[in-house]
Amino acid sequence: MQALFGGVLKDRRLWQKEILAGITAFFAISYIIVVNPIILADAGIPAELSVFATIFSSIIGCLIMAFVADAPIVLTPGMGINAFFTYTVCVQMGLAWQEAIAISLVSGLIFAYVACTKWRDRIAHAVPNSLKCAITAGIGLFLVEIGLEKAQLIRSGANSIIELGSLTNPMALLALFGLVLSLALYLRGVTGSFFIAILVTTAVAQVFGIKDPTPLDLDFAHIYDYPQLLLQADFHNALSIPFLLSVFSMSMIMIFETMGLLEGILPDRSKFSRTFRGSAVTTIISSLLGTSPTVAAAESAAGIASGGRTGLMALTAAVLFAVSLFFIPLLSYVPQAAISPVIIITGAMMMQQLQHMDFQDFSEWFPAFLVVVLIPLSGSISTGLAFGFTAYPLLKLMNGRSRELHALSYGLGFLFLMNLVFQASF
């Protein structure tokens, strides 16, 4: 084990730093234990069961990062991809959550194939950085919209698409309190800022008697019913257009989001291949466990900033996820107004990817712009991707810069165009 973790166990100061980094990363991402089940509940997956799937997939993902990749990366069911799973596949396309699990499984297999072959490098070179950034930013804006809606700060308008919710609504006021507190703690660099804000906001809700109309029924005893989520992938409509379109879009999201994130935060680039492959394998396992795909959590950066450099950080996070199982009953007291601020801020952080955009080159910016705005406006991540990837090669042709593109870029553009055509047909 000493050799596995780069010899840090030989130096007390180094392994203590790794453990502290793991604790920091865990508390930074611990909100996912509550947030993911709430989002998946909109897809029809019982929150009292998906909370176990969320924890188990996180434990396995972190163990893979520790013992296979030896990387300071925390894997959990991802924000953004869970929104695609729920609001695009299940809500918009009308597929059952069991079919969405099947889509996740097939997409994970495609992801794993890409990660383990030369297609990883081919796709990395073919897809422009502007579109990679736009995917993350667009999903982030979508999460902001979802968070504001769950906070009851926005609603469908009578004379507009969206209007401001009632600021006399106790739930909206509670969400605003949680948002201000979350921001204050986060900006001051407090370890576990989001987790602390959720706890405090929940306490305020209990004091003032503010409760969700349909609170979560979370209890450790439900673990005996958890096997109902295992191996639930439904392939009956595997050859249908909605199924195939969803597989294509989910695969693209997982590949590009993971690739972009690891390139941005992984301290040792020599571990990229193992980390990328480990992340791909974990997406398959998460589907078998009954939850949306796992991703490399952006909050891993908090642990890396605290000194995490090896898999010991991920192992520490895995242990803490296991310990959290015994605190599940307490999660039933958490109102959505305490969770929505975290969703909003997470979306805002994802939108920071726009800083890497070349705004001076309109042929780069406009396709990315389409991705960013059409994801939340259409309520469909796949629609935003389709418009952006179709427009990119088209604008390069118009600009006389077609030679800049990899041949695969045209292929992806064509596939996304077909995606749009088939979406319009159903």
C-alpha positions as CSV (number, residue, x, y, z in Angstrom):
1,M,0.0,0.0,0.0
2,Q,3.0,2.3,0.6
3,A,4.0,1.9,-3.0
4,L,0.5,2.5,-4.2
5,F,0.1,5.8,-2.6
6,G,3.4,7.1,-3.8
7,G,5.2,6.4,-0.6
8,V,3.2,9.0,1.4
9,L,2.6,6.5,4.2
10,K,6.3,6.6,5.0
11,D,6.0,10.3,5.9
12,R,3.5,11.2,8.7
13,R,3.1,14.8,7.5
14,L,2.3,13.6,4.0
15,W,-0.3,11.0,4.9
16,Q,-1.9,13.4,7.4
17,K,-2.2,16.0,4.6
18,E,-3.8,13.4,2.3
19,I,-6.4,12.4,4.9
20,L,-7.2,16.1,5.6
21,A,-7.6,16.6,1.9
22,G,-10.0,13.6,1.8
23,I,-12.1,15.0,4.6
24,T,-12.2,18.4,2.9
25,A,-13.2,16.9,-0.4
26,F,-15.9,14.8,1.2
27,F,-17.6,17.7,3.1
28,A,-17.4,19.8,-0.1
29,I,-19.3,17.1,-2.1
30,S,-21.4,15.6,0.8
31,Y,-24.5,17.6,-0.3
32,I,-24.8,15.1,-3.2
33,I,-26.1,12.5,-0.7
34,V,-29.3,14.6,-0.3
35,V,-29.4,16.5,-3.7
36,N,-29.1,13.5,-6.0
37,P,-32.1,11.5,-4.5
38,I,-34.2,14.7,-4.6
39,I,-33.5,15.2,-8.3
40,L,-33.9,11.5,-9.2
41,A,-37.2,11.5,-7.3
42,D,-38.6,13.6,-10.2
43,A,-37.7,10.8,-12.5
44,G,-39.7,8.4,-10.4
45,I,-36.9,6.7,-8.4
46,P,-37.9,6.5,-4.7
47,A,-35.6,8.9,-2.8
48,E,-35.5,6.6,0.2
49,L,-33.8,4.0,-2.0
50,S,-31.7,6.1,-4.3
51,V,-29.9,7.6,-1.3
52,F,-28.3,4.2,-0.8
53,A,-27.4,3.9,-4.5
54,T,-25.8,7.4,-4.3
55,I,-23.7,6.4,-1.3
56,F,-22.7,2.9,-2.6
57,S,-21.7,4.2,-6.0
58,S,-19.7,7.0,-4.4
59,I,-17.9,4.5,-2.2
60,I,-17.0,2.2,-5.1
61,G,-16.0,5.1,-7.3
62,C,-13.6,6.5,-4.6
63,L,-12.1,3.0,-4.0
64,I,-11.4,2.6,-7.7
65,M,-9.7,6.0,-7.7
66,A,-7.7,5.0,-4.7
67,F,-6.6,1.5,-5.6
68,V,-6.6,1.6,-9.4
69,A,-5.8,5.1,-10.5
70,D,-4.1,6.3,-7.2
71,A,-5.6,9.7,-8.0
72,P,-7.0,12.4,-5.7
73,I,-10.4,12.3,-7.4
74,V,-13.8,11.8,-5.7
75,L,-16.4,10.0,-7.9
76,T,-20.1,10.6,-7.1
77,P,-23.3,10.7,-9.1
78,G,-22.8,13.9,-11.0
79,M,-24.8,17.1,-11.0
80,G,-25.7,17.9,-14.5
81,I,-25.8,14.4,-15.8
82,N,-28.5,13.6,-13.1
83,A,-30.5,16.5,-14.6
84,F,-30.2,15.0,-18.1
85,F,-31.2,11.6,-16.7
86,T,-34.3,13.1,-15.0
87,Y,-35.5,16.1,-16.9
88,T,-34.5,15.2,-20.4
89,V,-34.8,11.5,-20.6
90,C,-37.6,10.8,-18.1
91,V,-39.6,14.1,-18.0
92,Q,-39.3,15.5,-21.5
93,M,-38.9,12.2,-23.5
94,G,-41.3,10.3,-21.2
95,L,-39.2,7.3,-20.7
96,A,-39.4,5.3,-17.5
97,W,-36.6,5.5,-15.0
98,Q,-35.7,1.9,-15.6
99,E,-35.2,2.8,-19.3
100,A,-33.0,5.7,-18.2
101,I,-30.9,3.3,-16.2
102,A,-30.5,1.2,-19.3
103,I,-29.5,4.3,-21.3
104,S,-26.9,5.0,-18.5
105,L,-25.6,1.5,-18.7
106,V,-25.1,1.5,-22.5
107,S,-23.6,5.0,-22.4
108,G,-21.2,3.8,-19.7
109,L,-20.1,0.9,-21.9
110,I,-19.5,3.4,-24.8
111,F,-17.6,5.7,-22.4
112,A,-15.5,2.7,-21.2
113,Y,-14.7,1.7,-24.8
114,V,-13.6,5.2,-25.7
115,A,-11.5,5.5,-22.5
116,C,-9.7,2.2,-23.2
117,T,-9.0,2.7,-26.9
118,K,-7.4,5.3,-29.2
119,W,-10.8,6.9,-29.6
120,R,-10.1,8.8,-26.4
121,D,-7.3,10.9,-28.0
122,R,-9.2,11.2,-31.4
123,I,-12.3,12.7,-29.7
124,A,-10.1,14.9,-27.5
125,H,-8.5,16.4,-30.6
126,A,-11.7,16.5,-32.7
127,V,-14.0,18.4,-30.3
128,P,-13.0,22.1,-29.8
129,N,-12.3,23.4,-26.4
130,S,-15.1,26.0,-26.8
131,L,-17.8,23.2,-27.1
132,K,-16.3,21.3,-24.2
133,C,-16.6,24.4,-22.0
134,A,-20.1,25.2,-23.3
135,I,-21.4,21.8,-22.3
136,T,-20.4,22.3,-18.7
137,A,-21.6,26.0,-18.7
138,G,-24.9,25.1,-20.3
139,I,-25.6,22.3,-17.9
140,G,-24.7,24.7,-15.1
141,L,-27.2,27.3,-16.2
142,F,-29.8,24.5,-16.4
143,L,-29.0,23.6,-12.8
144,V,-29.4,27.2,-11.8
145,E,-32.9,27.2,-13.3
146,I,-33.8,23.9,-11.5
147,G,-32.5,25.3,-8.2
148,L,-34.4,28.5,-8.5
149,E,-37.6,26.5,-9.3
150,K,-37.1,24.2,-6.3
151,A,-36.5,27.2,-4.1
152,Q,-39.9,28.6,-5.4
153,L,-38.0,31.8,-6.4
154,I,-39.2,31.4,-10.0
155,R,-42.3,29.9,-11.6
156,S,-44.1,29.7,-14.9
157,G,-45.3,33.2,-15.8
158,A,-48.8,34.3,-16.8
159,N,-47.4,36.7,-19.5
160,S,-43.9,35.3,-19.8
161,I,-42.0,32.0,-19.8
162,I,-40.7,32.6,-16.2
163,E,-41.6,35.1,-13.6
164,L,-40.4,35.9,-10.0
165,G,-42.0,33.8,-7.3
166,S,-43.7,35.3,-4.3
167,L,-41.1,36.7,-1.9
168,T,-43.7,36.4,0.9
169,N,-43.5,32.6,0.5
170,P,-41.8,31.1,3.6
171,M,-40.1,28.5,1.5
172,A,-38.6,31.1,-0.9
173,L,-37.4,33.2,2.1
174,L,-35.8,30.2,3.6
175,A,-34.0,29.4,0.3
176,L,-32.8,33.0,0.1
177,F,-31.4,32.7,3.7
178,G,-29.7,29.5,2.7
179,L,-28.3,31.0,-0.5
180,V,-26.8,34.0,1.4
181,L,-25.3,31.7,4.1
182,S,-23.9,29.3,1.5
183,L,-22.2,32.1,-0.4
184,A,-20.8,33.7,2.8
185,L,-19.3,30.4,4.0
186,Y,-18.0,29.4,0.5
187,L,-16.4,32.8,-0.2
188,R,-14.6,32.6,3.2
189,G,-13.2,29.2,2.3
190,V,-14.9,27.4,5.1
191,T,-14.3,23.6,4.9
192,G,-17.6,21.9,4.1
193,S,-19.3,25.2,3.5
194,F,-22.3,23.8,1.6
195,F,-22.8,21.0,4.1
196,I,-22.8,23.5,7.0
197,A,-25.2,25.8,5.2
198,I,-27.6,22.9,4.6
199,L,-27.5,22.0,8.3
200,V,-28.1,25.5,9.5
201,T,-30.9,26.2,7.0
202,T,-32.6,22.9,8.0
203,A,-32.3,23.9,11.6
204,V,-34.0,27.3,10.8
205,A,-36.7,25.5,8.9
206,Q,-37.4,23.3,12.0
207,V,-37.5,26.3,14.3
208,F,-40.0,28.2,12.2
209,G,-42.0,25.1,11.2
210,I,-41.3,25.4,7.4
211,K,-41.7,22.0,5.8
212,D,-42.0,20.6,2.3
213,P,-45.5,19.6,1.2
214,T,-44.1,16.1,0.6
215,P,-41.0,15.5,2.8
216,L,-38.6,12.7,2.1
217,D,-39.1,9.4,3.9
218,L,-35.5,8.4,4.6
219,D,-34.7,5.7,7.1
220,F,-31.9,3.2,7.4
221,A,-34.5,0.4,7.5
222,H,-35.2,1.1,3.8
223,I,-31.8,-0.5,3.1
224,Y,-33.7,-3.9,3.1
225,D,-35.8,-2.6,0.2
226,Y,-32.8,-1.3,-1.7
227,P,-32.3,-4.5,-3.8
228,Q,-35.4,-3.3,-5.7
229,L,-33.1,-0.8,-7.5
230,L,-30.4,-3.3,-8.4
231,L,-30.1,-4.5,-12.0
232,Q,-33.3,-2.6,-13.1
233,A,-32.2,-1.6,-16.6
234,D,-35.1,-2.0,-19.1
235,F,-34.0,-2.6,-22.7
236,H,-37.5,-3.3,-24.2
237,N,-37.3,-0.1,-26.2
238,A,-33.6,-0.2,-26.9
239,L,-34.0,0.3,-30.6
240,S,-36.4,3.2,-30.3
241,I,-35.4,6.7,-31.5
242,P,-35.7,8.3,-28.0
243,F,-33.5,5.6,-26.5
244,L,-30.8,5.8,-29.1
245,L,-30.8,9.7,-29.0
246,S,-30.5,9.6,-25.3
247,V,-27.6,7.1,-25.4
248,F,-25.7,9.3,-27.9
249,S,-26.2,12.5,-25.9
250,M,-25.5,11.0,-22.5
251,S,-22.3,9.4,-23.9
252,M,-21.1,12.7,-25.2
253,I,-21.9,14.5,-22.0
254,M,-20.0,12.0,-19.8
255,I,-17.0,11.8,-22.1
256,F,-16.5,15.5,-22.6
257,E,-17.4,16.6,-19.1
258,T,-15.0,14.0,-17.5
259,M,-12.2,14.8,-20.0
260,G,-12.5,18.5,-19.4
261,L,-12.6,18.3,-15.7
262,L,-9.7,15.9,-15.3
263,E,-7.6,18.0,-17.6
264,G,-8.3,21.0,-15.4
265,I,-7.8,19.7,-11.9
266,L,-5.6,16.5,-12.0
267,P,-2.2,17.4,-10.4
268,D,-0.3,14.6,-12.1
269,R,-1.2,14.3,-15.8
270,S,0.6,10.9,-16.0
271,K,-2.4,9.5,-14.1
272,F,-5.0,10.8,-16.6
273,S,-5.4,7.6,-18.5
274,R,-6.0,5.4,-15.4
275,T,-8.3,8.0,-13.9
276,F,-10.3,8.4,-17.1
277,R,-10.7,4.7,-17.4
278,G,-11.6,4.3,-13.8
279,S,-14.3,7.0,-14.1
280,A,-15.7,5.2,-17.1
281,V,-15.9,1.8,-15.3
282,T,-17.7,3.4,-12.3
283,T,-20.4,4.8,-14.6
284,I,-21.3,1.2,-15.5
285,I,-21.3,0.2,-11.9
286,S,-23.5,3.1,-10.9
287,S,-26.1,2.0,-13.4
288,L,-26.2,-1.5,-12.0
289,L,-26.7,0.0,-8.5
290,G,-29.7,2.0,-9.7
291,T,-28.6,5.6,-9.9
292,S,-27.6,8.2,-12.5
293,P,-24.0,8.1,-13.8
294,T,-21.0,8.9,-11.6
295,V,-18.6,11.6,-12.6
296,A,-15.4,13.1,-11.3
297,A,-16.6,15.7,-8.8
298,A,-15.4,19.2,-9.4
299,E,-15.3,19.5,-5.6
300,S,-12.3,17.2,-5.7
301,A,-10.4,20.4,-6.4
302,A,-11.0,21.4,-2.8
303,G,-9.1,18.4,-1.6
304,I,-6.4,18.9,-4.1
305,A,-6.0,22.5,-3.0
306,S,-5.6,21.1,0.6
307,G,-2.7,19.0,-0.5
308,G,-4.3,15.8,-1.9
309,R,-2.0,14.2,-4.5
310,T,-2.7,10.4,-4.3
311,G,-5.4,7.9,-3.9
312,L,-5.2,8.1,-0.1
313,M,-7.4,11.2,-0.4
314,A,-10.0,9.2,-2.4
315,L,-9.8,6.3,0.1
316,T,-10.5,8.8,3.0
317,A,-13.6,10.1,1.1
318,A,-14.8,6.5,0.6
319,V,-14.6,5.8,4.3
320,L,-16.6,8.9,5.1
321,F,-19.3,8.0,2.6
322,A,-19.6,4.7,4.3
323,V,-19.9,6.4,7.7
324,S,-22.7,8.6,6.3
325,L,-24.9,5.6,5.9
326,F,-25.6,5.7,9.7
327,F,-26.9,9.3,9.4
328,I,-29.5,8.7,6.7
329,P,-32.5,9.2,9.0
330,L,-31.5,12.8,9.7
331,L,-31.8,13.6,5.9
332,S,-35.6,13.3,6.0
333,Y,-35.6,16.7,7.9
334,V,-33.8,18.5,5.1
335,P,-36.2,20.7,3.1
336,Q,-35.7,21.4,-0.6
337,A,-35.2,25.1,0.2
338,A,-32.0,24.0,2.1
339,I,-30.8,22.1,-1.0
340,S,-31.7,24.5,-3.7
341,P,-29.0,27.1,-2.8
342,V,-26.3,24.4,-3.4
343,I,-27.8,23.5,-6.8
344,I,-27.8,27.2,-7.8
345,I,-24.2,27.8,-6.6
346,T,-23.0,24.5,-8.2
347,G,-24.5,25.6,-11.5
348,A,-22.9,29.0,-11.2
349,M,-19.5,27.4,-10.6
350,M,-20.0,25.2,-13.7
351,M,-20.6,28.4,-15.7
352,Q,-17.1,29.6,-14.8
353,Q,-16.0,27.5,-17.8
354,L,-17.0,30.4,-20.0
355,Q,-13.8,32.2,-18.9
356,H,-11.9,29.8,-21.2
357,M,-13.9,30.9,-24.2
358,D,-12.5,33.0,-27.1
359,F,-15.1,35.7,-27.3
360,Q,-13.3,37.5,-30.1
361,D,-13.8,34.6,-32.5
362,F,-17.5,34.5,-33.3
363,S,-17.2,31.2,-35.2
364,E,-16.1,29.7,-31.9
365,W,-18.4,31.6,-29.6
366,F,-21.7,31.4,-31.4
367,P,-22.0,27.5,-31.4
368,A,-21.0,27.6,-27.7
369,F,-23.6,30.3,-27.1
370,L,-26.3,28.1,-28.7
371,V,-25.3,25.2,-26.3
372,V,-25.4,27.4,-23.2
373,V,-28.7,29.2,-23.9
374,L,-30.7,26.4,-25.5
375,I,-30.1,23.8,-22.8
376,P,-32.1,25.7,-20.1
377,L,-34.5,27.4,-22.6
378,S,-35.5,24.1,-24.2
379,G,-35.2,22.1,-21.0
380,S,-33.2,19.6,-22.9
381,I,-29.4,19.1,-22.6
382,S,-29.4,17.0,-25.8
383,T,-31.1,19.8,-27.8
384,G,-28.5,22.3,-26.7
385,L,-25.7,20.0,-27.7
386,A,-27.3,19.2,-31.1
387,F,-27.6,22.9,-32.1
388,G,-24.0,23.7,-30.9
389,F,-22.3,20.7,-32.5
390,T,-24.3,21.2,-35.8
391,A,-23.5,24.9,-36.0
392,Y,-19.8,24.6,-35.3
393,P,-18.6,23.0,-38.6
394,L,-21.2,25.0,-40.5
395,L,-19.8,28.3,-39.2
396,K,-16.2,27.2,-39.9
397,L,-17.3,26.4,-43.5
398,M,-18.9,29.8,-43.8
399,N,-15.7,31.4,-42.5
400,G,-13.5,29.7,-44.9
401,R,-11.7,27.8,-42.1
402,S,-12.8,24.3,-42.9
403,R,-9.2,23.0,-42.9
404,E,-9.0,23.7,-39.2
405,L,-11.5,21.0,-38.4
406,H,-10.8,17.3,-37.7
407,A,-12.8,15.0,-40.0
408,L,-14.5,13.6,-36.9
409,S,-15.9,17.1,-36.1
410,Y,-17.9,16.9,-39.3
411,G,-19.0,13.4,-38.4
412,L,-20.2,14.5,-34.9
413,G,-21.9,17.5,-36.5
414,F,-23.8,15.2,-38.9
415,L,-24.8,12.9,-36.1
416,F,-26.1,15.8,-33.9
417,L,-28.0,17.1,-37.0
418,M,-29.7,13.7,-37.3
419,N,-30.4,14.0,-33.6
420,L,-32.3,17.2,-34.2
421,V,-34.2,15.8,-37.1
422,F,-35.3,12.7,-35.2
423,Q,-36.2,14.8,-32.1
424,A,-38.5,16.9,-34.3
425,S,-40.2,13.7,-35.7
426,F,-41.4,12.5,-32.3
